[in-house]
Amino acid sequence: MNDFRSGGLNQMRWSEYLEFIRRAGLRVEFLAVNPQLRRLPPLYALSGALRRIPGIRDYIVSSVYTILR
């Protein structure tokens, strides 16, 4: 790991993961981002809001469950 941004998601940033899905022509059947935060509703809501901000989203996502077709 070269810096703190290159860890997680198999060494892939969230934006890179989304781009990979798009380029591969895959369709998302199921997506759960940061599901561990559902037990803490205020943090889960904050995570969801921050995930929509392009400059910040790569630093917010820590776990993803996805079913792709």
N, C-alpha and C positions, 0 to 999 in steps of 0.2 A: 504494500500500500504506500503510494507516494505522498498522499496528503489525506486529511480527514474527509474530503469529499469523495474519495474513490472507494470507500467501503460499502458493504451492504448490497442487497439485490444482486448478489454474485458479482461484485465489483462494478456494478452498473448503476448509473444515476437514474432517478425516476424518469426524467425527460428522455434519456437514452432508451430506457425500457419501452416507453410509449412509442418512440420512433421505430424501434425494432419491430414491435407489433404491427405498426402501420405499414412499414416496408415489406414485411413478410406476407401481407395480405390476410392476416389473421383477424378473426372476429372475436370480441370479448363476450363470452357467455356469462361469466360471473367475475366480479371484482370486489375484493374487500381490502381496503387500504387502512393500515394501522388498526386492525380489529381489536388488538389488546387494549386500546383506549376506550372501548365501548363501556367498560366498567366505570369509567370516569367521564360522564357526559360533558362537563365543561371542556375538558382537554380534547375529547373527541370532536366536539364542535369547532374548537379553535384549530385543531389539526386540519379539519376539512376546509375551513376558511383560508388558512395559510397555504394549503395545497393548491389553491386557485391562483396564487400570485406567482407569475413566471420566475422571478428572480429568487424566490424563497423555496419553491416547491421541492427542489432537490435536497434540501436540508431537513425537510419535515417527514418524509416517508421513510419508515424504518422496517415495515413488513408488509408484504403483499401476498394475497391468495388470489390466483387467477385461473380460470378455465378458459382456454382458447380453442377455437375451431378454425 
